Amino acid sequence: MNEKKQQDETILIHLVYFGWLAERMGCRSEFRDVVRGGSVEEFLESDLFCPVETHEKSLLQVAFERILVSRRFVLNLPGELAFFTPVSGG
């Protein structure tokens, strides 16, 4: 399989939003097709996240299949991608 074809393939990701992010995104979870091989950082910069300010994106923690991952994590397999907002209080 050539590199161009791999880049054009999509995978189904279950997106889960916590805290104020769910309100901003208009839902608690949704399914989206994303390009295979893209990083979490690239995904955060996509049009999907336009309701979220740049400085707010830097506050988010991300987990893939319930394991915390960095923004450099590459999305190669279908699965759950969860976004956690900072919490405060007792």
C-alpha positions, -999 to +999 in steps of 0.1 A: +000+000+000+015+033-010+020+062+015-006+085-002-033+058+002-024+053+039-027+090+045-062+092+030-076+063+050-100+072+078-107+055+111-137+058+134-130+075+167-154+077+196-148+112+211-157+117+247-158+152+263-157+160+300-164+191+321-169+224+304-157+209+271-189+189+267-209+221+269-186+239+244-188+210+219-226+207+223-225+170+233-208+145+258-197+122+230-198+116+193-183+094+166-161+109+139-141+096+110-105+110+112-075+105+090-054+076+100-019+086+110-028+121+123-016+132+158-038+143+187-023+177+183-034+179+146-068+167+156-071+195+182-062+220+156-089+208+132-122+227+125-140+203+149-124+221+179-131+257+167-155+263+197-125+259+220-099+287+224-063+280+218-052+286+254-080+263+266-068+235+243-035+236+261-052+227+294-068+195+281-056+160+291-061+133+265-066+095+268-069+069+241-086+037+252-084+049+289-047+054+288-033+090+291-014+099+259+006+129+248-004+153+220+021+136+197+002+103+200-007+091+165-042+079+158-037+046+138-065+025+152-102+030+159-110+036+195-121+060+222-104+094+225-113+112+257-106+149+265-104+159+302-106+194+315-089+206+346-109+204+378-109+224+409-127+223+442-131+199+470 
